[in-house]
């Protein structure tokens, strides 16, 4: 099974051009299934003996472990893709996961800040308000060097948040940006989306301002870590050690700045992408244009943002109309 999973991962990487993060998810999902097929002290169940009944047992096992429906659905999707690969390579004749129904997932309306809240949050960063709050939370007085580092990294963090909101890019697209992907004169980004599909997206004046403040910071990080950053020298966003930022790192810094702002919303990188689309739609942007900007294959994926907008309108109506 391990050898098959390795071959499957190679197929995803080299033939399907799947993103590294998605590959990690596929590998994790299939390894967890392989662990289920290998009871303690026993050998792994042979591939040819895995039928729909075995997969139903695995689904029941996941529910017994209190996994959410979304996690069950994702693992089933991974297994379908894996067995489809096995059928193609003639390891098995049929795809047993094809017979298992995906659990019905609730349609959740994303909770996002309003345009006014987002403007206030990002303007506070631009004025240095976050730096003052970070300093106030320290248990001791920071040294001059520590204070300088905080100010440097806050400029980087502001550029990241402005691009996530101002261009609507995925966090994986943001951390994958290289210098050649940024058209500073035209205020455009070339990003590599899902399925290695390339698209060009614009970004606004606020993001441009934040980026211009960040470039000297990036040069300073490179100068300090010149011997360690050769392979990341083209990356737009660097950590304090000179390495390329990771998805997890960006999620952590978004959470950190939300806490510093004392915001009552649970902000994460994808929230900013939702906010980007919802605020465009609320101001009259065409849904097809938003689909292109987000890089969605299907318009139905983009249409989820209309639900958020209608919900906001209903909230306003309920609060303001005398007969509501």
C-alpha positions as a Python dict, from the first residue, in 0.01 Angstrom:
ca = {
    (1, 'X'): (0, 0, 0),
    (2, 'X'): (284, 239, 84),
    (3, 'X'): (440, 185, -260),
    (4, 'X'): (106, 246, -429),
    (5, 'X'): (53, 567, -231),
    (6, 'X'): (402, 684, -334),
    (7, 'X'): (322, 614, -702),
    (8, 'X'): (-12, 793, -663),
    (9, 'X'): (163, 1099, -518),
    (10, 'X'): (411, 1100, -811),
    (11, 'X'): (115, 1088, -1051),
    (12, 'X'): (-48, 1386, -876),
    (13, 'X'): (275, 1585, -875),
    (14, 'X'): (404, 1521, -1226),
    (15, 'X'): (96, 1442, -1434),
    (16, 'X'): (-183, 1632, -1259),
    (17, 'X'): (35, 1928, -1151),
    (18, 'X'): (-138, 1936, -813),
    (19, 'X'): (-21, 2200, -563),
    (20, 'X'): (219, 2092, -283),
    (21, 'X'): (-39, 2160, -11),
    (22, 'X'): (-304, 1947, -186),
    (23, 'X'): (-46, 1670, -231),
    (24, 'X'): (20, 1675, 144),
    (25, 'X'): (-354, 1639, 208),
    (26, 'X'): (-385, 1345, -34),
    (27, 'X'): (-85, 1173, 124),
    (28, 'X'): (-218, 1226, 476),
    (29, 'X'): (-568, 1103, 384),
    (30, 'X'): (-438, 789, 214),
    (31, 'X'): (-189, 713, 491),
    (32, 'X'): (-472, 731, 746),
    (33, 'X'): (-675, 489, 533),
    (34, 'X'): (-372, 258, 508),
    (35, 'X'): (-337, 269, 888),
    (36, 'X'): (-703, 164, 920),
    (37, 'X'): (-633, -130, 685),
    (38, 'X'): (-348, -246, 911),
    (39, 'X'): (-483, -356, 1251),
    (40, 'X'): (-218, -385, 1528),
    (41, 'X'): (-13, -700, 1485),
    (42, 'X'): (-164, -783, 1145),
    (43, 'X'): (-69, -731, 782),
    (44, 'X'): (-228, -467, 562),
    (45, 'X'): (-543, -581, 382),
    (46, 'X'): (-448, -657, 16),
    (47, 'X'): (-565, -402, -240),
    (48, 'X'): (-777, -655, -432),
    (49, 'X'): (-978, -729, -114),
    (50, 'X'): (-1078, -365, -60),
    (51, 'X'): (-1441, -329, -170),
    (52, 'X'): (-1725, -90, -90),
    (53, 'X'): (-1796, -275, 235),
    (54, 'X'): (-1445, -206, 364),
    (55, 'X'): (-1482, 162, 277),
    (56, 'X'): (-1822, 176, 452),
    (57, 'X'): (-1649, 34, 762),
    (58, 'X'): (-1389, 309, 733),
    (59, 'X'): (-1661, 575, 707),
    (60, 'X'): (-1825, 431, 1021),
    (61, 'X'): (-1483, 431, 1191),
    (62, 'X'): (-1440, 802, 1108),
    (63, 'X'): (-1782, 888, 1249),
    (64, 'X'): (-1700, 689, 1565),
    (65, 'X'): (-1392, 911, 1601),
    (66, 'X'): (-1621, 1219, 1585),
    (67, 'X'): (-1478, 1350, 1258),
    (68, 'X'): (-1673, 1632, 1098),
    (69, 'X'): (-1867, 1563, 780),
    (70, 'X'): (-1633, 1791, 583),
    (71, 'X'): (-1332, 1579, 687),
    (72, 'X'): (-1514, 1256, 596),
    (73, 'X'): (-1609, 1402, 257),
    (74, 'X'): (-1252, 1510, 187),
    (75, 'X'): (-1108, 1167, 272),
    (76, 'X'): (-1369, 997, 52),
    (77, 'X'): (-1275, 1230, -234),
    (78, 'X'): (-907, 1137, -183),
    (79, 'X'): (-993, 765, -193),
    (80, 'X'): (-1199, 805, -511),
    (81, 'X'): (-906, 975, -682),
    (82, 'X'): (-663, 710, -551),
    (83, 'X'): (-873, 415, -672),
    (84, 'X'): (-937, 589, -1004),
    (85, 'X'): (-558, 598, -1042),
    (86, 'X'): (-539, 228, -945),
    (87, 'X'): (-800, 138, -1210),
    (88, 'X'): (-609, 338, -1471),
    (89, 'X'): (-285, 159, -1383),
    (90, 'X'): (-469, -178, -1383),
    (91, 'X'): (-397, -256, -1016),
    (92, 'X'): (-773, -311, -967),
    (93, 'X'): (-1069, -351, -1200),
    (94, 'X'): (-1324, -129, -1024),
    (95, 'X'): (-1323, 182, -807),
    (96, 'X'): (-1490, 72, -478),
    (97, 'X'): (-1506, 428, -340),
    (98, 'X'): (-1732, 526, -631),
    (99, 'X'): (-2023, 343, -465),
    (100, 'X'): (-2005, 537, -138),
    (101, 'X'): (-2218, 850, -111),
    (102, 'X'): (-2055, 1171, 8),
    (103, 'X'): (-2212, 1306, 329),
    (104, 'X'): (-2433, 1608, 270),
    (105, 'X'): (-2257, 1917, 396),
    (106, 'X'): (-2439, 2218, 541),
    (107, 'X'): (-2415, 2536, 336),
    (108, 'X'): (-2236, 2779, 559),
    (109, 'X'): (-2245, 3150, 496),
    (110, 'X'): (-1892, 3279, 558),
    (111, 'X'): (-1862, 3525, 846),
    (112, 'X'): (-1650, 3818, 732),
    (113, 'X'): (-1582, 4175, 847),
    (114, 'X'): (-1768, 4461, 683),
    (115, 'X'): (-1586, 4694, 442),
    (116, 'X'): (-1572, 4959, 717),
    (117, 'X'): (-1422, 4710, 965),
    (118, 'X'): (-1161, 4597, 714),
    (119, 'X'): (-1065, 4956, 632),
    (120, 'X'): (-1032, 5040, 1001),
    (121, 'X'): (-825, 4728, 1069),
    (122, 'X'): (-580, 4787, 781),
    (123, 'X'): (-559, 5163, 842),
    (124, 'X'): (-466, 5092, 1204),
    (125, 'X'): (-178, 4878, 1079),
    (126, 'X'): (-69, 5154, 840),
    (127, 'X'): (-61, 5408, 1126),
    (128, 'X'): (152, 5178, 1340),
    (129, 'X'): (-123, 5108, 1591),
    (130, 'X'): (-44, 4735, 1590),
    (131, 'X'): (322, 4805, 1676),
    (132, 'X'): (216, 5007, 1982),
    (133, 'X'): (-20, 4730, 2098),
    (134, 'X'): (244, 4461, 2044),
    (135, 'X'): (488, 4666, 2254),
    (136, 'X'): (230, 4718, 2530),
    (137, 'X'): (169, 4341, 2555),
    (138, 'X'): (535, 4260, 2617),
    (139, 'X'): (619, 4172, 2977),
    (140, 'X'): (944, 4369, 2960),
    (141, 'X'): (1067, 4677, 2778),
    (142, 'X'): (1199, 4568, 2435),
    (143, 'X'): (1554, 4649, 2333),
    (144, 'X'): (1616, 4888, 2044),
    (145, 'X'): (1704, 4592, 1822),
    (146, 'X'): (1381, 4406, 1912),
    (147, 'X'): (1173, 4718, 1856),
    (148, 'X'): (1336, 4771, 1515),
    (149, 'X'): (1265, 4407, 1418),
    (150, 'X'): (899, 4442, 1517),
    (151, 'X'): (859, 4752, 1300),
    (152, 'X'): (1031, 4576, 1009),
    (153, 'X'): (808, 4268, 1029),
    (154, 'X'): (494, 4478, 1071),
    (155, 'X'): (565, 4636, 731),
    (156, 'X'): (587, 4288, 581),
    (157, 'X'): (269, 4177, 760),
    (158, 'X'): (78, 4481, 641),
    (159, 'X'): (180, 4409, 279),
    (160, 'X'): (59, 4049, 320),
    (161, 'X'): (-281, 4150, 462),
    (162, 'X'): (-329, 4424, 201),
    (163, 'X'): (-261, 4176, -83),
    (164, 'X'): (-484, 3903, 61),
    (165, 'X'): (-771, 4152, 83),
    (166, 'X'): (-679, 4376, -212),
    (167, 'X'): (-618, 4099, -468),
    (168, 'X'): (-827, 3812, -326),
    (169, 'X'): (-544, 3562, -370),
    (170, 'X'): (-526, 3227, -191),
    (171, 'X'): (-264, 3200, 82),
    (172, 'X'): (-76, 2936, -123),
    (173, 'X'): (-71, 3177, -420),
    (174, 'X'): (62, 3456, -199),
    (175, 'X'): (352, 3259, -47),
    (176, 'X'): (439, 3124, -393),
    (177, 'X'): (493, 3473, -539),
    (178, 'X'): (836, 3551, -684),
    (179, 'X'): (973, 3895, -769),
    (180, 'X'): (912, 3838, -1140),
    (181, 'X'): (541, 3780, -1067),
    (182, 'X'): (488, 4136, -940),
    (183, 'X'): (429, 4410, -1198),
    (184, 'X'): (492, 4714, -980),
    (185, 'X'): (418, 4967, -1253),
    (186, 'X'): (93, 4805, -1364),
    (187, 'X'): (-9, 4691, -1011),
    (188, 'X'): (-67, 4333, -1125),
    (189, 'X'): (24, 3991, -984),
    (190, 'X'): (81, 3670, -1177),
    (191, 'X'): (-27, 3384, -952),
    (192, 'X'): (-27, 3006, -985),
    (193, 'X'): (-365, 2874, -870),
    (194, 'X'): (-518, 2531, -825),
    (195, 'X'): (-418, 2279, -1089),
    (196, 'X'): (-115, 2498, -1168),
    (197, 'X'): (-342, 2735, -1360),
    (198, 'X'): (-189, 3076, -1404),
    (199, 'X'): (-388, 3398, -1387),
    (200, 'X'): (-319, 3770, -1358),
    (201, 'X'): (-495, 3977, -1091),
    (202, 'X'): (-479, 4350, -1013),
    (203, 'X'): (-415, 4503, -672),
    (204, 'X'): (-505, 4850, -548),
    (205, 'X'): (-333, 5165, -428),
    (206, 'X'): (-330, 5063, -59),
    (207, 'X'): (-159, 4732, -141),
    (208, 'X'): (85, 4920, -366),
    (209, 'X'): (167, 5159, -81),
    (210, 'X'): (222, 4867, 159),
    (211, 'X'): (443, 4682, -91),
    (212, 'X'): (657, 4992, -154),
    (213, 'X'): (712, 5017, 223),
    (214, 'X'): (801, 4645, 235),
    (215, 'X'): (1065, 4629, -43),
    (216, 'X'): (1339, 4800, 167),
    (217, 'X'): (1249, 4565, 455),
    (218, 'X'): (1295, 4264, 226),
    (219, 'X'): (1632, 4397, 111),
    (220, 'X'): (1737, 4433, 474),
    (221, 'X'): (1638, 4072, 555),
    (222, 'X'): (1834, 3952, 250),
    (223, 'X'): (2138, 4155, 348),
    (224, 'X'): (2136, 4011, 702),
    (225, 'X'): (2086, 3651, 589),
    (226, 'X'): (2273, 3654, 258),
    (227, 'X'): (2443, 3319, 317),
    (228, 'X'): (2117, 3138, 398),
    (229, 'X'): (1868, 3265, 143),
    (230, 'X'): (2015, 3171, -193),
    (231, 'X'): (1733, 2933, -284),
    (232, 'X'): (1467, 3179, -160),
    (233, 'X'): (1624, 3493, -306),
    (234, 'X'): (1338, 3529, -557),
    (235, 'X'): (1056, 3486, -303),
    (236, 'X'): (852, 3802, -241),
    (237, 'X'): (768, 3730, 122),
    (238, 'X'): (1043, 3616, 358),
    (239, 'X'): (1046, 3523, 725),
    (240, 'X'): (1293, 3681, 968),
    (241, 'X'): (1544, 3404, 891),
    (242, 'X'): (1534, 3474, 518),
    (243, 'X'): (1326, 3170, 420),
    (244, 'X'): (1010, 3173, 209),
    (245, 'X'): (697, 3217, 420),
    (246, 'X'): (470, 2913, 454),
    (247, 'X'): (90, 2889, 452),
    (248, 'X'): (90, 2809, 824),
    (249, 'X'): (309, 3109, 904),
    (250, 'X'): (69, 3344, 721),
    (251, 'X'): (-231, 3196, 907),
    (252, 'X'): (-54, 3254, 1239),
    (253, 'X'): (33, 3616, 1163),
    (254, 'X'): (-323, 3693, 1047),
    (255, 'X'): (-456, 3552, 1377),
    (256, 'X'): (-195, 3750, 1571),
    (257, 'X'): (-294, 4082, 1417),
    (258, 'X'): (-664, 4007, 1468),
    (259, 'X'): (-594, 3960, 1840),
    (260, 'X'): (-387, 4280, 1854),
    (261, 'X'): (-676, 4470, 1696),
    (262, 'X'): (-918, 4328, 1958),
    (263, 'X'): (-1145, 4235, 1667),
    (264, 'X'): (-1453, 4025, 1745),
    (265, 'X'): (-1429, 3829, 1419),
    (266, 'X'): (-1237, 3509, 1358),
    (267, 'X'): (-1010, 3626, 1078),
    (268, 'X'): (-796, 3391, 871),
    (269, 'X'): (-641, 3425, 521),
    (270, 'X'): (-942, 3277, 342),
    (271, 'X'): (-1171, 3523, 525),
    (272, 'X'): (-988, 3802, 345),
    (273, 'X'): (-1052, 3630, 11),
    (274, 'X'): (-1422, 3604, 100),
    (275, 'X'): (-1423, 3970, 204),
    (276, 'X'): (-1257, 4070, -125),
    (277, 'X'): (-1531, 3900, -330),
    (278, 'X'): (-1826, 3997, -111),
    (279, 'X'): (-1732, 4364, -95),
    (280, 'X'): (-1681, 4375, -473),
    (281, 'X'): (-2022, 4217, -525),
    (282, 'X'): (-2189, 4453, -277),
    (283, 'X'): (-2052, 4750, -474),
    (284, 'X'): (-2193, 4621, -803),
    (285, 'X'): (-1913, 4413, -956),
    (286, 'X'): (-2017, 4151, -1212),
    (287, 'X'): (-2021, 3794, -1079),
    (288, 'X'): (-1837, 3664, -1388),
    (289, 'X'): (-1561, 3920, -1335),
    (290, 'X'): (-1527, 3812, -971),
    (291, 'X'): (-1508, 3450, -1088),
    (292, 'X'): (-1213, 3540, -1312),
    (293, 'X'): (-1037, 3734, -1036),
    (294, 'X'): (-1074, 3447, -789),
    (295, 'X'): (-973, 3181, -1040),
    (296, 'X'): (-1286, 2969, -986),
    (297, 'X'): (-1357, 2706, -1249),
    (298, 'X'): (-1729, 2701, -1170),
    (299, 'X'): (-1957, 3002, -1130),
    (300, 'X'): (-2150, 2810, -860),
    (301, 'X'): (-1842, 2835, -636),
    (302, 'X'): (-1838, 3212, -680),
    (303, 'X'): (-2213, 3235, -615),
    (304, 'X'): (-2159, 3145, -250),
    (305, 'X'): (-2058, 3506, -199),
    (306, 'X'): (-2405, 3626, -301),
    (307, 'X'): (-2547, 3445, 2),
    (308, 'X'): (-2324, 3646, 231),
    (309, 'X'): (-2434, 3969, 67),
    (310, 'X'): (-2806, 3883, 93),
    (311, 'X'): (-2754, 3788, 460),
    (312, 'X'): (-2601, 4130, 527),
    (313, 'X'): (-2893, 4301, 353),
    (314, 'X'): (-3141, 4101, 561),
    (315, 'X'): (-2960, 4202, 881),
    (316, 'X'): (-2984, 4568, 782),
    (317, 'X'): (-3354, 4524, 696),
    (318, 'X'): (-3433, 4351, 1027),
    (319, 'X'): (-3263, 4625, 1227),
    (320, 'X'): (-3391, 4925, 1034),
    (321, 'X'): (-3740, 4853, 893),
    (322, 'X'): (-4027, 4946, 1127),
    (323, 'X'): (-4236, 4643, 1019),
    (324, 'X'): (-3951, 4393, 1021),
}
